[in-house]
């Protein structure tokens, strides 16, 4: 049998997310596999920012209820297998290889293993593994966009969730917010119930509501109707008072930091309300516990407190805005040192400008992605006041040397920069 490493090496690592025939191809494969996606309840998520956090909180809530829960998320920080997990435990190398090998035997004659990209393979392996392991629920996050994303090959899910939608991946999804929203909206399928995160642009709301009607969605729930009052913000979490369809002035301790996480949690609360009304969840404690249990590497993650070191994978202008707003709300009278690195296919000029406006000092590095990384020397030419470092860990080390009692160090710009902090 092939080793796990050999299977990964054999995979086609092309990025074909813009090709409009990929979903049809994957539907053929899923049919040949006897539709593993029909064997559990599915919650499908799409959005520019917030999928990982929203999905993780929902998965934890369902896990707390006693369900067996599969979760498909990206990107991975340390091990690619992190993307496929059941009850918060990632797939073993042996299960990954066995599932891959079995799918190879089921491929239609006209489709070879090399015809499928790595992300498509991970999607197929995830669906079959979840079916093999008899999960009750699968939380499935779209990788990029919606319409042509590999995850869009699934049968209609029970619930469809849209987290915050903004400008990103313009070469693939379109260069206007309306085009991007439309692309993502194409995951809406007949009879699904749609949830929309709060604080969306009006153009986004119009597109999502219109497509929900056109595609035969059962109903649309707006998370904007969930009320969240902030009681306190600390490095250990955010204290909230939540009021919704089924909760009245409920005190919640949200472990995930950042005001953008409040929006994500409001979406989770809306999903909780629906699940409670449909008798799929029995008590509010599963939600309360999920809020205080979940922490996600690389999302406003606190590595140290003296001085504070924050890791955040903000990788587009909208995420940068939300990060900076959250830092401003969390810290008073401090100065920021940023360790930055960007991918060259992102809007790095706009992001660099936003960081430079609030930074006392900046260290720049080349992200760990040889094909897509923006070279640190090029970023230095855009930010001439910055200092070039070999990697994120060296950047933090240099930042600590010049830090004082009022310094906050932030490592950000790309998950490929953040993941360097987890290297031994």
matplotlib code that plots the C-alpha trace (Angstrom):
import matplotlib.pyplot as plt

x = [0.0, 1.2, 2.5, 0.6, 3.5, 3.5, -0.2, 0.2, 3.1, 1.1, -1.8, -2.3, -1.5, -2.8, -5.4, -8.4, -11.0, -11.9, -12.8, -16.5, -16.6, -15.0, -18.3, -19.9, -16.8, -16.9, -20.7, -19.8, -17.3, -19.7, -22.3, -19.8, -19.1, -22.8, -23.1, -21.4, -22.7, -26.3, -25.4, -25.3, -26.8, -24.7, -24.1, -22.4, -20.5, -19.2, -17.9, -14.8, -13.9, -15.3, -15.9, -13.4, -14.5, -18.2, -17.8, -15.7, -18.3, -21.2, -19.2, -18.4, -22.1, -23.3, -20.5, -21.6, -25.1, -23.7, -23.6, -20.7, -19.5, -17.2, -15.6, -13.9, -12.0, -9.0, -6.2, -4.2, -1.5, 0.8, -0.5, -2.8, -4.8, -6.1, -8.7, -10.5, -11.6, -14.2, -15.0, -12.0, -9.6, -7.9, -8.0, -5.1, -2.6, -3.7, -7.4, -6.5, -4.5, -7.1, -9.9, -7.9, -7.1, -10.7, -12.0, -9.4, -11.1, -14.5, -13.5, -15.4, -13.3, -12.9, -11.5, -8.0, -6.6, -4.4, -7.5, -8.5, -6.7, -5.4, -8.4, -10.8, -9.2, -9.4, -13.1, -13.8, -11.8, -13.6, -17.0, -16.2, -14.4, -17.3, -19.7, -17.4, -17.2, -21.0, -21.0, -24.3, -23.4, -20.8, -19.7, -18.3, -16.5, -16.1, -12.5, -12.8, -15.9, -18.9, -20.1, -17.1, -15.8, -15.3, -17.6, -20.5, -20.7, -22.6, -26.4, -28.6, -27.5, -29.8, -28.4, -26.4, -24.4, -22.9, -20.3, -19.0, -18.6, -16.2, -13.6, -11.0, -9.8, -11.0, -9.2, -11.3, -14.6, -14.9, -13.8, -17.1, -18.8, -21.9, -20.0, -18.3, -21.6, -23.2, -20.4, -20.7, -24.5, -24.5, -24.0, -27.7, -29.7, -33.4, -35.0, -32.0, -32.4, -30.1, -28.3, -26.6, -24.1, -24.7, -23.2, -23.2, -23.2, -26.6, -25.5, -24.6, -28.0, -29.8, -27.9, -28.3, -32.0, -32.7, -30.7, -32.3, -35.7, -34.5, -32.8, -35.8, -34.4, -36.8, -36.2, -33.6, -32.6, -30.7, -28.3, -28.7, -31.8, -29.5, -28.6, -25.2, -24.2, -20.5, -19.9, -16.1, -13.2, -10.1, -7.2, -9.0, -12.1, -15.2, -18.2, -21.5, -25.2, -27.1, -30.8, -32.3, -35.5, -34.8, -32.4, -33.2, -30.4, -28.1, -24.6, -22.0, -18.2, -16.8, -13.2, -12.5, -11.0, -12.0, -15.2, -15.5, -15.9, -19.0, -20.6, -19.6, -21.1, -24.3, -24.5, -23.9, -26.7, -29.1, -28.2, -28.7, -32.2, -33.1, -31.8, -33.6, -36.9, -36.5, -35.7, -32.2, -30.6, -32.1, -30.7, -28.8, -25.8, -24.4, -24.1, -22.8, -20.1, -19.1, -18.5, -16.1, -14.4, -13.4, -10.0, -8.6, -4.9, -4.1, -7.4, -6.6, -4.6, -2.7, 0.8, 2.2, 1.0, 4.1, 4.2, 1.1, 1.8, -1.2, -1.3, -4.0, -4.3, -5.9, -5.1, -7.4, -8.3, -11.6, -10.0, -7.2, -9.9, -11.6, -8.3, -7.3, -10.7, -10.5, -7.0, -8.1, -11.1, -9.0, -5.9, -5.7, -2.6, -0.3, 1.9, 2.0, 4.9, 3.8, 5.5, 4.0, 4.1, 1.7, 0.9, 1.4, -2.1, -3.7, -4.3, -1.0, -0.7, -3.9, -3.1, 0.4, -0.9, -3.5, -0.8, 1.7, -0.8, -0.9, 2.5, 5.3, 7.6, 7.2, 9.3, 8.6, 9.2, 8.5, 5.6, 6.1, 4.5, 7.1, 4.5, 2.4, 4.6, 5.4, 9.2, 10.2, 12.5, 9.5, 7.4, 10.3, 10.3, 6.6, 7.3, 10.8, 10.7, 10.3, 13.1, 13.5, 13.7, 14.2, 10.9, 8.1, 9.9, 12.9, 10.5, 9.0, 12.5, 13.6, 10.3, 10.8, 14.2, 12.7, 9.5, 8.5, 5.6, 3.2, 4.1, 1.7, 3.3, 1.1, 2.0, -0.3, -0.9, -1.2, -1.9, 1.4, 3.2, 1.2, 1.9, 5.7, 5.1, 4.1, 7.4, 9.5]
y = [0.0, 3.6, 5.7, 8.8, 11.0, 9.1, 9.7, 13.4, 13.6, 11.8, 14.3, 17.0, 20.2, 22.5, 25.2, 24.7, 26.5, 28.8, 25.9, 25.6, 21.9, 20.6, 20.2, 18.1, 15.9, 15.4, 14.6, 11.8, 10.5, 10.8, 8.9, 6.1, 6.1, 5.7, 9.2, 9.2, 12.8, 11.4, 9.4, 12.3, 15.7, 18.5, 22.1, 23.9, 27.1, 29.8, 33.3, 35.4, 35.5, 33.6, 30.1, 28.4, 30.0, 29.7, 26.1, 25.2, 26.6, 24.8, 21.5, 21.9, 22.7, 19.6, 17.5, 18.8, 17.5, 14.0, 13.8, 12.4, 15.4, 15.6, 18.9, 19.8, 23.1, 24.8, 25.9, 23.5, 25.1, 22.2, 18.9, 18.8, 16.1, 18.8, 19.6, 16.3, 15.7, 13.8, 14.9, 17.3, 14.4, 14.5, 11.6, 9.1, 8.6, 5.0, 6.0, 8.7, 6.2, 3.4, 5.8, 7.2, 3.7, 2.6, 5.7, 5.0, 1.6, 3.3, 6.0, 6.0, 4.6, 8.0, 9.6, 8.9, 9.8, 12.5, 14.2, 15.3, 18.1, 17.8, 19.8, 17.7, 14.6, 15.9, 16.6, 13.1, 11.5, 13.6, 12.6, 8.9, 8.9, 10.6, 8.0, 5.1, 6.5, 7.0, 10.7, 12.2, 15.7, 17.0, 20.7, 21.4, 24.7, 25.7, 26.1, 29.1, 30.8, 28.5, 27.9, 25.9, 24.8, 21.1, 21.0, 22.2, 18.7, 17.5, 16.8, 19.6, 20.2, 20.6, 24.1, 26.6, 29.4, 32.5, 34.1, 37.7, 38.2, 40.8, 41.3, 38.6, 36.2, 38.7, 36.9, 33.8, 35.1, 38.5, 42.0, 43.4, 42.5, 41.6, 39.1, 37.5, 37.2, 35.6, 33.1, 32.1, 32.1, 29.2, 26.7, 27.4, 24.3, 23.3, 22.8, 24.1, 26.6, 29.6, 31.6, 34.9, 36.5, 40.0, 43.2, 42.3, 44.9, 45.6, 44.3, 41.0, 40.7, 41.4, 38.7, 36.0, 36.6, 36.6, 33.4, 31.7, 32.3, 31.3, 28.1, 26.9, 27.4, 26.6, 29.8, 32.5, 33.3, 36.6, 36.5, 40.3, 39.6, 38.2, 40.9, 40.8, 43.3, 43.5, 43.5, 43.2, 42.5, 40.8, 38.7, 35.7, 36.3, 38.5, 38.6, 39.0, 39.2, 37.4, 37.7, 35.7, 33.8, 31.3, 33.1, 36.1, 38.1, 35.1, 35.7, 34.1, 33.9, 33.8, 32.5, 33.5, 37.1, 39.9, 41.8, 39.9, 36.8, 38.3, 38.4, 34.8, 33.8, 35.6, 33.4, 30.3, 31.5, 31.8, 28.2, 27.1, 28.7, 26.7, 23.5, 24.0, 24.8, 21.6, 19.5, 18.7, 20.3, 19.9, 22.7, 26.0, 24.6, 23.0, 26.5, 28.2, 25.5, 25.7, 29.5, 29.0, 25.9, 26.8, 28.3, 28.2, 28.4, 31.5, 33.4, 36.2, 33.6, 34.8, 33.3, 35.4, 38.1, 40.0, 41.5, 40.2, 38.3, 37.8, 35.5, 36.2, 34.9, 38.0, 37.8, 40.2, 43.9, 43.1, 40.7, 43.3, 46.0, 43.6, 42.7, 46.3, 47.2, 44.3, 45.2, 48.8, 47.6, 45.2, 47.4, 51.0, 53.2, 50.7, 50.6, 47.7, 45.9, 43.8, 40.7, 40.6, 38.4, 38.3, 36.1, 37.9, 37.0, 39.0, 42.7, 43.2, 46.9, 47.8, 45.6, 46.9, 50.5, 49.6, 48.1, 50.9, 53.5, 52.0, 50.3, 51.6, 49.0, 46.4, 43.2, 41.6, 38.0, 35.7, 33.3, 29.6, 29.1, 29.0, 29.4, 32.2, 34.1, 37.8, 38.1, 39.9, 42.2, 43.3, 43.9, 45.9, 48.1, 48.9, 49.4, 51.0, 51.6, 47.8, 45.3, 42.1, 38.8, 35.2, 33.9, 34.8, 33.3, 35.5, 38.5, 37.8, 37.4, 40.8, 42.4, 41.1, 42.7, 46.2, 45.7, 47.6, 47.5, 49.1, 46.9, 44.4, 42.1, 40.9, 38.2, 38.4, 38.9, 35.2, 31.8, 30.8, 33.3, 32.3, 28.6, 29.3, 30.0, 26.4, 25.0, 23.2]
z = [0.0, -0.8, 2.1, 3.1, 1.8, -1.5, -2.0, -1.4, -3.8, -6.5, -6.3, -8.9, -7.1, -9.8, -8.8, -11.0, -8.9, -11.8, -14.2, -14.6, -15.4, -12.1, -10.1, -12.9, -12.9, -9.1, -9.3, -11.6, -9.1, -6.2, -8.1, -8.8, -5.0, -4.3, -2.9, 0.6, 1.0, 1.4, 4.5, 7.1, 7.7, 6.1, 7.0, 4.0, 4.6, 2.2, 2.7, 2.4, 6.2, 9.2, 7.8, 10.1, 13.3, 12.5, 11.5, 14.5, 17.0, 15.3, 15.2, 18.9, 19.8, 18.0, 19.6, 23.0, 22.2, 21.8, 18.0, 16.0, 14.0, 10.9, 10.1, 6.8, 7.0, 5.4, 5.4, 7.5, 9.7, 10.5, 8.9, 5.8, 7.6, 9.9, 7.2, 7.8, 11.4, 13.4, 16.9, 16.7, 15.9, 12.4, 10.1, 10.5, 7.8, 7.5, 7.1, 4.6, 2.4, 2.7, 1.7, -1.2, -2.4, -2.3, -4.2, -6.9, -7.5, -7.8, -10.3, -13.6, -16.5, -18.2, -15.0, -13.6, -10.2, -11.8, -13.3, -9.8, -7.9, -4.4, -3.0, -4.9, -3.5, 0.0, -0.6, -1.8, 0.9, 3.5, 2.3, 2.1, 5.5, 7.2, 5.6, 6.7, 10.2, 10.4, 11.4, 12.2, 10.9, 8.5, 8.7, 5.2, 4.4, 0.8, -0.2, -2.6, -3.8, -4.2, -7.7, -8.9, -5.6, -5.1, -2.1, -4.3, -5.8, -2.7, -2.6, -1.1, 2.5, 5.4, 6.2, 4.1, 5.9, 4.4, 6.6, 5.9, 2.1, 0.8, -2.0, -2.4, -5.1, -7.8, -10.7, -10.0, -8.5, -10.2, -9.4, -7.9, -4.6, -6.6, -8.8, -5.7, -3.8, -6.8, -7.2, -3.5, -3.6, -6.1, -3.2, -2.4, -3.3, -3.2, 0.2, 2.2, 5.0, 4.4, 7.2, 6.5, 8.9, 10.1, 8.8, 5.1, 2.3, 0.9, -2.6, -0.9, 0.8, -2.4, -4.3, -1.5, -1.0, -4.8, -5.4, -2.4, -4.0, -7.5, -6.3, -4.2, -0.6, 2.1, 4.1, 4.9, 8.5, 9.1, 12.0, 12.2, 14.4, 17.1, 19.7, 21.3, 24.0, 24.8, 28.6, 28.6, 26.3, 27.7, 26.4, 27.8, 25.8, 25.4, 27.8, 26.0, 26.7, 24.0, 23.0, 20.2, 19.2, 22.0, 24.4, 26.6, 28.1, 28.2, 29.6, 27.3, 27.6, 24.1, 24.1, 20.5, 20.5, 18.1, 17.4, 14.1, 16.2, 17.7, 14.2, 13.7, 17.1, 16.2, 13.1, 15.4, 17.7, 14.7, 13.8, 17.4, 17.4, 14.3, 15.7, 19.0, 17.2, 15.1, 18.3, 17.1, 20.1, 23.6, 25.8, 25.7, 27.6, 24.5, 23.0, 26.1, 26.5, 22.8, 23.1, 26.0, 24.6, 21.1, 20.3, 16.8, 15.9, 13.8, 14.5, 17.0, 18.9, 22.0, 22.2, 25.0, 27.3, 28.4, 25.8, 24.1, 20.9, 18.6, 15.6, 13.0, 9.4, 8.0, 4.3, 2.5, 3.1, 4.8, 7.3, 7.9, 8.7, 11.1, 12.8, 13.3, 14.6, 17.1, 18.2, 18.7, 20.9, 22.9, 23.6, 24.8, 24.6, 23.1, 20.0, 17.5, 16.0, 13.0, 11.5, 8.0, 4.9, 2.0, -1.0, -4.4, -5.6, -2.8, -2.6, -0.7, -1.6, 0.2, 3.2, 3.5, 3.6, 6.3, 8.5, 8.0, 9.2, 12.7, 13.1, 15.2, 13.5, 10.8, 10.1, 6.7, 5.7, 2.7, 3.4, 3.3, -0.2, -3.0, -5.8, -4.4, -1.9, -2.3, -1.7, 1.4, -0.6, -2.8, 0.3, 1.8, -1.3, -0.7, 3.1, 3.1, 6.8, 7.4, 8.3, 6.4, 8.5, 7.4, 8.9, 11.3, 14.3, 13.7, 13.2, 16.7, 18.2, 16.8, 17.9, 21.4, 21.5, 20.9, 22.8, 25.9, 28.4, 25.9, 22.9, 21.2, 18.6, 15.8, 13.3, 10.3, 6.5, 5.6, 7.2, 5.5, 7.8, 10.9, 10.4, 10.6, 14.3, 14.9, 13.6, 16.1]

ax = plt.figure().add_subplot(projection="3d")
ax.plot(x, y, z, "-o")
ax.set_aspect("equal")
plt.show()
